[in-house]
Every structure is written in C-alpha cells, then in structure tokens.
C-alpha cells in the first residue's frame, strides 16, 4: 500500500503507473489521508491551510489524482463530524504518554 499511495488514479503516478482499480484500495485511501494531512499541517516550507481548502483541493483532484468515490466518502464524512477536526487541524497535536 505504501509503495503505491503516490500513484495517481488516472495512471500518471509512480512507481508503476497503475490506474484506478489497479491501485490497491488501501493505497488509494492512504493517498487521500496523506494529502489532507499535508494540506492542513504546517511544514517548514508552507503554512497549514484550512480544512475547507483541503477538502476543496481533494474534490478538485478527484478522478485524476485521487479515487473520486473515496474522495466523496472522505469529504462527506469529515463534513458530518459534530465538532469537526476540520477547524482544529492546524493546532498542534497533543502527545499522550503511555499512562494516559
């Protein structure tokens, strides 16, 4: 799954230029989660963007970079959360100890 999570749904990705259902389901799921995390997290080279921006970017890239059906499920699920992680996505993660 890790090997193929950079593959694009339209077959333009790497390492093996697989497309659509040829890309393992787990890899397609990881690709969406990884992209969301990348967009909504501060990096040394960029500031985090909002969850709304991330969801819009995922929808824009559906059926090309990402599996459109899985993007629809991901977006719908996040938008239905009662207290969306969406708005706290740029907040630092709390690290819990072994005894928490």
C-alpha positions as CSV (number, residue, x, y, z in Angstrom):
1,X,0.0,0.0,0.0
2,X,2.8,2.4,0.9
3,X,4.5,1.7,-2.4
4,X,1.5,2.7,-4.5
5,X,0.0,5.6,-2.4
6,X,1.7,8.1,-4.7
7,X,0.1,6.6,-7.8
8,X,-2.5,8.8,-9.5
9,X,-5.9,7.5,-10.1
10,X,-5.6,8.4,-13.8
11,X,-2.5,6.3,-14.2
12,X,0.0,9.2,-14.3
13,X,1.6,8.5,-11.0
14,X,4.5,6.4,-9.9
15,X,6.1,4.0,-9.3
16,X,4.3,1.6,-11.7
17,X,1.8,3.9,-13.5
18,X,-1.1,1.9,-12.2
19,X,-4.6,3.4,-12.6
20,X,-8.0,3.2,-10.9
21,X,-8.7,-0.2,-9.5
22,X,-5.2,-1.4,-10.2
23,X,-4.0,0.7,-7.3
24,X,-4.7,-1.2,-4.1
25,X,-7.6,0.1,-2.1
26,X,-5.5,0.8,0.9
27,X,-3.1,2.8,-1.2
28,X,-5.9,4.9,-2.5
29,X,-7.2,5.6,1.0
30,X,-3.7,6.5,2.3
31,X,-3.2,8.9,-0.6
32,X,-6.3,10.9,0.4
33,X,-5.5,10.9,4.1
34,X,-1.8,11.9,3.3
35,X,-2.9,14.7,1.1
36,X,-5.4,16.0,3.6
37,X,-2.7,15.9,6.3
38,X,-0.2,17.6,4.1
39,X,-2.5,20.5,3.2
40,X,-3.7,21.1,6.8
41,X,-0.4,20.8,8.5
42,X,2.3,23.4,9.0
43,X,5.5,22.4,7.2
44,X,8.9,24.1,7.1
45,X,8.2,25.3,3.6
46,X,4.5,26.3,3.9
47,X,1.8,27.3,6.4
48,X,-1.2,25.0,7.0
49,X,-4.3,25.7,5.0
50,X,-7.8,25.3,6.3
51,X,-9.8,22.1,6.2
52,X,-12.2,23.7,3.8
53,X,-9.3,24.4,1.5
54,X,-8.1,20.9,1.8
55,X,-11.5,19.4,1.1
56,X,-11.8,21.7,-2.0
57,X,-8.4,20.6,-3.2
58,X,-9.3,16.9,-2.8
59,X,-12.5,17.4,-4.7
60,X,-10.7,19.3,-7.4
61,X,-8.3,16.5,-7.9
62,X,-10.9,13.7,-7.7
63,X,-10.8,11.2,-10.5
64,X,-7.4,12.5,-11.6
65,X,-5.0,12.2,-8.7
66,X,-7.5,10.5,-6.3
67,X,-10.3,8.0,-6.4
68,X,-13.4,10.1,-6.8
69,X,-15.7,7.8,-5.0
70,X,-13.3,7.6,-2.0
71,X,-12.8,11.4,-2.0
72,X,-16.6,11.8,-1.9
73,X,-16.8,9.5,1.1
74,X,-13.9,11.2,2.9
75,X,-15.3,14.7,2.3
76,X,-18.8,13.7,3.3
77,X,-17.6,12.0,6.5
78,X,-15.5,15.0,7.6
79,X,-18.3,17.5,6.9
80,X,-20.6,15.4,9.1
81,X,-18.4,15.4,12.2
82,X,-20.1,17.1,15.1
83,X,-17.1,19.1,16.2
84,X,-15.0,19.0,13.1
85,X,-11.4,18.1,13.3
86,X,-11.5,20.4,10.4
87,X,-11.1,23.7,12.3
88,X,-8.5,22.3,14.7
89,X,-6.4,20.6,12.1
90,X,-3.7,23.2,12.3
91,X,-3.5,23.1,16.1
92,X,-0.5,21.1,17.4
93,X,-1.2,17.5,18.1
94,X,-1.3,16.5,21.8
95,X,1.1,13.8,22.6
96,X,-0.2,11.3,25.1
97,X,2.0,9.3,27.4
98,X,1.8,5.6,28.0
99,X,-0.2,6.1,31.1
100,X,-2.9,8.4,29.6
